[in-house]
Amino acid sequence: MNERDESLLEDLLVGKHRALARVISKIENRSPGYRELVSELYAHTGDADVIGITGSPGAGKSTLVDKLAETYRERGDTVGIIAIDPSSPFTGGAVLGDRIRMASTIGDMDVFVRSMSARGTLGGLSTATADAVKAMDAFGKDKIIIETVGAGQNEIDIVRTADTVAVLVPPGSGDSVQTLKAGILEIADVFVVNKADRPGADRTVQELRDMIELGDGGGFSGPSAGHHGADAIADSDDLDWGDESNEEAEPDWTPPIVETVATSGDGVDELIDELASHQSYLVDSGTRAEKARQRYAEEIRTLLREDVHALLEDELARVGGVDDLADAVRHGETDPYTIADEMLAPVETCLEELEADEPDE
């Protein structure tokens, strides 16, 4: 790492917000040296609570995040917010600028808001977003809130980055709850019926409650369903999930339902309390450590995929580009499977040589 980046890292670690902004820009732009910089951040992470706020468009996510930040500040916590915005078709950057939707905390330097582009990635979360979370964590933010685009099922990607996920459900019709069944339902640690002062809120709460009760004993609130809070310890032989007499086993986490009116702040304190309860559950059950392990495993896989993809793209360019190869397939001279095997052969040979060089135990 060069001297400039070392100085930037030092400034970030002593709490200079300008350094934090520059580091996140470097991460998002994938500027030279960003990987070495992120690598240095890992040793300083692990203290922040990372909260994901997701749900359908129009559910009031931005207003609620603003009120959450304001209330956390009143409680003495520092806050970092990453707002995942739709990508601009012209620049690839975030369409909505920093702080444009966060009115209550403008001027409070202990609330750092950063808009980041979804860049078309699954669930609106890119690798850069996860790295930006690490920067805020290393900086010393107590609470880090990720607000997503709200694109539907693909929001499950947030599970890989957040410890606790709140899913916002707008009141009104049962269609919203039915849509959740398709996938996003399973990732909720807390359900939030925002705009609870509107008609239909009571019905939405009841529908969610019915779905949660249906999920008990094998639904999304149990380990077999793959709920991200419980499935991390579902494989443990030490826990007997079916025996209520086992006092050592932590009970399943059942997602609570919180009604809020973000515009007035009603219900926000209760929501924060439920988020804190889930954080305590993660620690007490041992799930938080397991979730961290799973998250790092996924990061390793993602980086390997990205790096191997980049290497293969370079190799494709070296041999004339993918268009020439496609023409060869079109003319019957070869086929995609043969091309893939030929491209990967040097990688496989290299791995075999490394394995052969390993000393015998």
C-alpha positions as CSV (number, residue, x, y, z in Angstrom):
1,M,0.0,0.0,0.0
2,N,1.4,3.4,-1.0
3,E,2.0,6.3,1.4
4,R,-1.1,8.2,0.3
5,D,-3.4,5.2,1.0
6,E,-1.6,4.5,4.4
7,S,-2.3,8.1,5.4
8,L,-5.9,7.8,4.2
9,L,-6.3,4.6,6.3
10,E,-4.8,6.4,9.4
11,D,-7.2,9.3,9.0
12,L,-10.2,7.0,8.7
13,L,-9.2,5.0,11.8
14,V,-8.9,8.2,13.9
15,G,-12.4,9.3,12.9
16,K,-12.0,11.8,10.0
17,H,-15.2,11.8,8.0
18,R,-13.5,13.1,4.9
19,A,-11.2,10.1,4.9
20,L,-14.2,7.8,5.2
21,A,-15.8,9.4,2.2
22,R,-12.7,9.1,0.1
23,V,-12.2,5.5,1.1
24,I,-15.7,4.6,0.1
25,S,-15.3,6.5,-3.2
26,K,-12.1,4.5,-3.8
27,I,-13.9,1.3,-3.0
28,E,-17.0,2.1,-5.2
29,N,-14.8,3.1,-8.2
30,R,-12.5,0.1,-7.7
31,S,-9.6,2.5,-7.9
32,P,-6.0,1.2,-8.0
33,G,-5.0,0.0,-4.5
34,Y,-8.5,-0.4,-3.1
35,R,-8.0,-4.1,-2.5
36,E,-5.0,-3.5,-0.2
37,L,-6.9,-0.8,1.6
38,V,-10.0,-3.0,2.2
39,S,-7.7,-5.8,3.4
40,E,-6.3,-3.5,6.1
41,L,-9.9,-2.7,7.3
42,Y,-10.7,-6.2,8.3
43,A,-8.6,-6.1,11.5
44,H,-10.7,-3.1,12.7
45,T,-14.2,-4.5,12.0
46,G,-16.8,-6.5,13.9
47,D,-18.1,-4.0,16.5
48,A,-21.0,-2.4,14.5
49,D,-24.5,-3.6,14.3
50,V,-25.4,-3.9,10.6
51,I,-29.1,-3.5,9.9
52,G,-30.8,-4.0,6.5
53,I,-34.0,-2.2,5.6
54,T,-35.8,-3.6,2.6
55,G,-39.3,-3.9,1.1
56,S,-41.3,-3.0,-1.8
57,P,-41.1,0.5,-3.4
58,G,-43.3,3.0,-1.8
59,A,-43.2,1.4,1.6
60,G,-41.5,4.4,3.1
61,K,-38.0,3.0,3.6
62,S,-36.1,6.3,3.3
63,T,-38.3,8.2,5.7
64,L,-38.1,5.3,8.3
65,V,-34.3,5.1,7.9
66,D,-34.1,8.9,8.6
67,K,-36.2,8.5,11.8
68,L,-34.1,5.5,12.8
69,A,-30.9,7.5,12.5
70,E,-32.4,10.4,14.4
71,T,-33.6,8.2,17.2
72,Y,-30.2,6.3,17.4
73,R,-28.5,9.7,17.7
74,E,-30.8,10.7,20.6
75,R,-29.7,7.5,22.3
76,G,-26.0,8.4,21.8
77,D,-25.1,6.0,19.0
78,T,-23.2,7.1,15.8
79,V,-24.8,6.0,12.5
80,G,-23.7,5.2,9.0
81,I,-26.2,4.9,6.2
82,I,-25.7,3.3,2.8
83,A,-28.6,4.0,0.5
84,I,-28.6,1.7,-2.5
85,D,-30.0,3.7,-5.4
86,P,-30.9,2.7,-8.9
87,S,-28.0,3.0,-11.3
88,S,-27.9,6.0,-13.7
89,P,-28.2,4.8,-17.3
90,F,-25.6,7.4,-18.2
91,T,-22.9,7.2,-15.6
92,G,-23.6,4.0,-13.7
93,G,-23.6,6.1,-10.6
94,A,-26.4,6.6,-8.0
95,V,-29.3,8.5,-9.4
96,L,-30.2,10.0,-6.0
97,G,-27.5,12.1,-4.3
98,D,-26.2,11.9,-0.7
99,R,-28.5,13.0,2.0
100,I,-31.3,14.0,-0.5
101,R,-33.8,12.0,1.4
102,M,-32.4,12.2,4.9
103,A,-33.7,15.5,6.2
104,S,-33.7,15.1,10.0
105,T,-30.0,14.4,10.3
106,I,-28.5,17.0,8.0
107,G,-25.6,18.8,9.7
108,D,-25.0,16.0,12.2
109,M,-21.5,14.7,11.5
110,D,-22.2,11.6,13.5
111,V,-24.7,10.5,10.9
112,F,-22.8,9.7,7.7
113,V,-25.0,9.0,4.7
114,R,-23.7,7.6,1.4
115,S,-25.7,6.8,-1.7
116,M,-24.3,4.0,-3.8
117,S,-25.2,2.7,-7.2
118,A,-26.9,-0.7,-7.4
119,R,-24.9,-1.3,-10.6
120,G,-27.3,-3.9,-11.7
121,T,-26.2,-6.4,-9.2
122,L,-28.5,-9.1,-7.8
123,G,-30.6,-7.5,-5.0
124,G,-29.0,-4.1,-5.6
125,L,-26.0,-5.0,-3.5
126,S,-22.6,-5.1,-5.0
127,T,-19.3,-6.3,-3.5
128,A,-18.5,-2.6,-3.1
129,T,-21.4,-2.2,-0.7
130,A,-20.1,-4.9,1.6
131,D,-16.7,-3.2,1.5
132,A,-18.2,0.2,2.3
133,V,-19.9,-1.4,5.4
134,K,-16.4,-2.5,6.5
135,A,-15.1,1.0,6.1
136,M,-17.9,2.4,8.3
137,D,-17.4,-0.4,10.8
138,A,-13.6,0.3,11.0
139,F,-14.3,4.0,11.3
140,G,-16.3,3.3,14.5
141,K,-19.9,3.7,13.6
142,D,-22.1,2.0,16.1
143,K,-25.0,1.3,13.8
144,I,-24.8,0.8,10.0
145,I,-28.1,0.8,8.1
146,I,-28.3,-0.4,4.5
147,E,-31.4,0.7,2.7
148,T,-32.0,-1.2,-0.5
149,V,-33.7,-0.4,-3.8
150,G,-36.7,-2.6,-3.1
151,A,-36.7,-4.7,-6.2
152,G,-38.5,-7.7,-4.9
153,Q,-37.2,-11.3,-4.4
154,N,-33.6,-10.4,-5.2
155,E,-33.5,-8.4,-2.0
156,I,-32.4,-11.6,-0.3
157,D,-28.9,-10.6,-1.2
158,I,-29.0,-8.2,1.8
159,V,-28.8,-11.2,4.1
160,R,-25.2,-11.7,3.2
161,T,-24.3,-8.2,4.5
162,A,-26.7,-7.4,7.3
163,D,-26.9,-9.0,10.7
164,T,-30.6,-8.0,11.2
165,V,-33.1,-7.5,8.4
166,A,-36.3,-5.5,8.7
167,V,-38.8,-6.0,5.9
168,L,-41.3,-3.1,5.3
169,V,-44.8,-4.1,4.2
170,P,-47.1,-1.3,3.1
171,P,-50.7,-1.5,4.4
172,G,-53.7,-2.0,2.1
173,S,-54.1,-5.2,0.1
174,G,-53.2,-8.8,0.7
175,D,-51.2,-8.7,-2.6
176,S,-48.2,-7.3,-0.8
177,V,-48.1,-10.1,1.7
178,Q,-48.7,-12.7,-1.0
179,T,-45.8,-11.3,-3.0
180,L,-43.5,-11.8,0.1
181,K,-44.2,-15.5,0.0
182,A,-42.1,-15.8,-3.1
183,G,-38.9,-15.3,-1.2
184,I,-38.4,-12.1,0.7
185,L,-40.5,-13.3,3.6
186,E,-37.9,-15.8,4.7
187,I,-35.2,-13.1,5.3
188,A,-37.2,-11.0,7.7
189,D,-36.0,-10.8,11.3
190,V,-38.5,-8.0,11.9
191,F,-41.6,-7.1,10.0
192,V,-42.6,-3.4,9.8
193,V,-46.0,-2.3,8.7
194,N,-45.1,1.3,8.0
195,K,-47.7,4.0,7.3
196,A,-49.8,2.2,9.9
197,D,-52.2,5.1,10.2
198,R,-53.6,4.3,6.7
199,P,-56.6,2.1,6.0
200,G,-55.8,-1.6,5.7
201,A,-52.9,-1.6,8.2
202,D,-54.8,-3.9,10.7
203,R,-55.5,-6.4,7.9
204,T,-51.9,-6.4,6.8
205,V,-50.7,-7.0,10.4
206,Q,-53.2,-9.9,10.8
207,E,-52.1,-11.5,7.4
208,L,-48.5,-11.3,8.5
209,R,-49.3,-12.8,11.9
210,D,-51.2,-15.7,10.2
211,M,-48.2,-16.4,8.0
212,I,-45.8,-16.4,10.9
213,E,-48.0,-18.8,12.8
214,L,-48.2,-21.1,9.8
215,G,-44.4,-21.0,9.6
216,D,-44.0,-22.3,13.2
217,G,-42.6,-25.8,13.4
218,G,-41.2,-26.0,9.9
219,G,-42.0,-22.7,8.3
220,F,-39.7,-19.8,7.8
221,S,-39.3,-19.2,11.6
222,G,-37.8,-22.6,12.1
223,P,-34.3,-23.8,11.2
224,S,-35.4,-26.2,8.4
225,A,-36.9,-23.3,6.4
226,G,-33.6,-21.6,5.8
227,H,-34.4,-18.5,7.7
228,H,-31.1,-16.7,7.9
229,G,-31.2,-16.1,11.6
230,A,-31.8,-19.7,12.5
231,D,-30.4,-21.9,9.7
232,A,-26.8,-20.9,10.7
233,I,-27.0,-23.2,13.7
234,A,-29.5,-25.7,12.4
235,D,-26.8,-28.2,11.6
236,S,-25.5,-28.3,15.2
237,D,-25.8,-31.8,16.7
238,D,-25.8,-30.2,20.2
239,L,-29.2,-28.6,19.8
240,D,-32.4,-30.6,19.9
241,W,-34.8,-28.3,18.1
242,G,-37.8,-30.6,18.7
243,D,-37.3,-31.0,22.4
244,E,-38.7,-28.1,24.4
245,S,-37.2,-29.6,27.6
246,N,-33.7,-28.9,26.3
247,E,-32.8,-25.8,28.4
248,E,-29.5,-25.2,26.6
249,A,-31.1,-24.7,23.2
250,E,-32.0,-21.2,22.3
251,P,-35.6,-20.9,21.1
252,D,-36.2,-20.0,17.5
253,W,-36.4,-16.4,16.6
254,T,-40.0,-15.5,15.6
255,P,-40.1,-12.3,13.6
256,P,-42.1,-9.6,15.5
257,I,-44.4,-7.2,13.7
258,V,-44.0,-3.5,14.4
259,E,-46.4,-0.8,13.3
260,T,-44.8,2.5,12.5
261,V,-45.7,5.9,11.1
262,A,-42.3,7.1,10.0
263,T,-43.4,10.6,9.2
264,S,-44.3,11.2,12.8
265,G,-41.8,8.8,14.4
266,D,-44.6,6.6,15.9
267,G,-43.4,3.1,16.6
268,V,-39.7,3.9,15.9
269,D,-38.6,3.3,19.5
270,E,-40.3,0.0,19.5
271,L,-38.7,-1.0,16.2
272,I,-35.2,-0.1,17.6
273,D,-36.0,-2.2,20.7
274,E,-36.9,-5.2,18.5
275,L,-33.8,-4.8,16.4
276,A,-31.8,-4.8,19.6
277,S,-33.6,-7.9,20.8
278,H,-32.6,-9.7,17.6
279,Q,-29.0,-8.6,18.0
280,S,-29.0,-10.1,21.5
281,Y,-30.5,-13.3,20.2
282,L,-27.7,-13.6,17.6
283,V,-25.1,-13.3,20.3
284,D,-26.8,-15.5,22.9
285,S,-27.5,-18.3,20.4
286,G,-24.1,-18.2,18.8
287,T,-25.6,-17.4,15.5
288,R,-23.8,-14.1,15.0
289,A,-20.4,-15.8,14.8
290,E,-21.7,-18.5,12.4
291,K,-23.3,-15.8,10.2
292,A,-19.9,-14.0,10.0
293,R,-18.2,-17.2,9.0
294,Q,-20.8,-17.8,6.2
295,R,-20.5,-14.2,5.1
296,Y,-16.8,-14.4,4.8
297,A,-17.1,-17.7,2.9
298,E,-19.4,-16.0,0.4
299,E,-17.0,-13.1,0.1
300,I,-14.2,-15.5,-0.8
301,R,-16.3,-17.2,-3.4
302,T,-17.4,-13.9,-4.9
303,L,-13.9,-12.5,-5.1
304,L,-12.7,-15.8,-6.7
305,R,-15.5,-15.6,-9.3
306,E,-14.7,-12.0,-10.1
307,D,-10.9,-12.6,-10.3
308,V,-11.2,-15.7,-12.4
309,H,-13.7,-14.0,-14.7
310,A,-11.3,-11.1,-15.2
311,L,-8.4,-13.5,-16.0
312,L,-10.5,-15.3,-18.5
313,E,-11.7,-12.0,-20.1
314,D,-8.0,-11.0,-20.5
315,E,-7.3,-14.4,-22.1
316,L,-10.2,-14.0,-24.4
317,A,-8.9,-10.7,-25.6
318,R,-5.5,-12.2,-26.1
319,V,-6.8,-14.8,-28.5
320,G,-8.8,-12.4,-30.5
321,G,-12.0,-11.8,-28.5
322,V,-15.1,-13.8,-27.9
323,D,-16.7,-12.7,-31.3
324,D,-14.0,-14.7,-33.2
325,L,-14.7,-17.7,-31.1
326,A,-18.4,-17.4,-31.6
327,D,-17.9,-17.3,-35.3
328,A,-15.9,-20.4,-35.1
329,V,-18.8,-22.1,-33.3
330,R,-21.2,-20.7,-35.9
331,H,-19.1,-22.3,-38.7
332,G,-19.1,-25.6,-37.0
333,E,-15.3,-25.5,-36.3
334,T,-15.7,-26.0,-32.6
335,D,-18.3,-25.7,-29.8
336,P,-18.7,-23.7,-26.6
337,Y,-17.8,-26.6,-24.3
338,T,-14.5,-27.3,-26.1
339,I,-13.6,-23.6,-26.0
340,A,-14.4,-23.4,-22.2
341,D,-12.2,-26.5,-21.6
342,E,-9.3,-25.1,-23.6
343,M,-9.6,-21.7,-21.8
344,L,-9.6,-23.4,-18.3
345,A,-6.9,-25.9,-19.1
346,P,-4.0,-23.6,-18.0
347,V,-5.7,-22.9,-14.8
348,E,-6.3,-26.5,-14.0
349,T,-2.6,-27.3,-14.9
350,C,-1.4,-24.6,-12.6
351,L,-3.6,-25.9,-9.7
352,E,-2.3,-29.5,-10.3
353,E,1.3,-28.2,-10.2
354,L,0.7,-26.4,-7.0
355,E,-0.9,-29.5,-5.5
356,A,2.0,-31.6,-6.6
357,D,4.5,-29.2,-5.0
358,E,2.8,-29.4,-1.6
359,P,4.9,-31.3,0.9
360,D,3.6,-34.6,2.2
361,E,2.3,-34.5,5.8
